[in-house]
């Protein structure tokens, strides 16, 4: 029986973060003894808690009795009825994210699950912000992190995709790729398979160009950059193959030939992943000194407050955080 603590930052309250979080927690309520610290604003969850029959206790300390707690580190509550993308909501979302990370870095909570926030709204509110992964990496004092997206279909077939680069214009991918980034993605993907308790850690690496470059006819990145990194990883004893053509590799991974895939850029990896597990995809930040997962969707302002949000991705993110915490998973390589 798990009795540890999972912190959940509620994200942008003008989006669907509070709704999917509470729906997921209501479904998980009888699962085990896990205790949850929600970090956010009580005014934006009170009505839904009542409807779902979920009671949140005001947080006092980690020795308190109970399972579901709410803490708002801000001195004042948010005003009701904020418009979607409100600057006040955006600034609060960042403050709650920071509080959640600090609770993990201090060892008070065992994992952090982050509800969606909106990067554009945060930047409009006057705060520089690239993304939650980058924000948490800076807080942890590391640049050795990788985004992994994973999810399964209705038959339990998984795709696990680590990204060598993330949010870049396509024309910049080749110049931003480096041996260090590819190596880190391979090594952290293999470590993730270990943390998940998989019997194998077989990693496949995508080529960048169509048909993995056709022997240099469509580009030399596979020959000059990717293959030497794969071969170096093989010499270190890792079970890794590539570079392989992405148009067939994801089918091979989907049928179980590989346990994880390293993609060279965002849409190369996430197109197949979302085709397989659109409603159950999870974002797992590899390389942090604490466990961090999140649902693989955004704030969905268009359906916020209408009780239409599907909590499946948040439920999957919470379950993965608990699984990793039970196993004592920590993905930094050093």
Secondary structure, DSSP 8 states (H G I E B T S, - for coil): ----EEEEE---TTTTHHHHHHHHHHHHTTT-S-EEEEES-GGGTHHHHHHHT---EE---TT-S-SEEEE--SSS---TT--TT-HHHHHHHHHHHHHHHHHHHTTSSSEEEE----HHHHHHTT-----HHHHHHHHHT----EEEEEEE-TT--EEEEEESS-S--GGGHHHH--HHHHHHHHHHHHHHHHHTT-S---EEEE-SSGGGGGGGTT-SHIIIIIHHHHHHHHHTT--EEEEE-HHHHHHHHHTTS-SEEEESSHHHHHHHHHHHHTTT-EEEEETSSSEEEEESS---GGGTTTT----HHHHHHHHHHHHHHHTT------
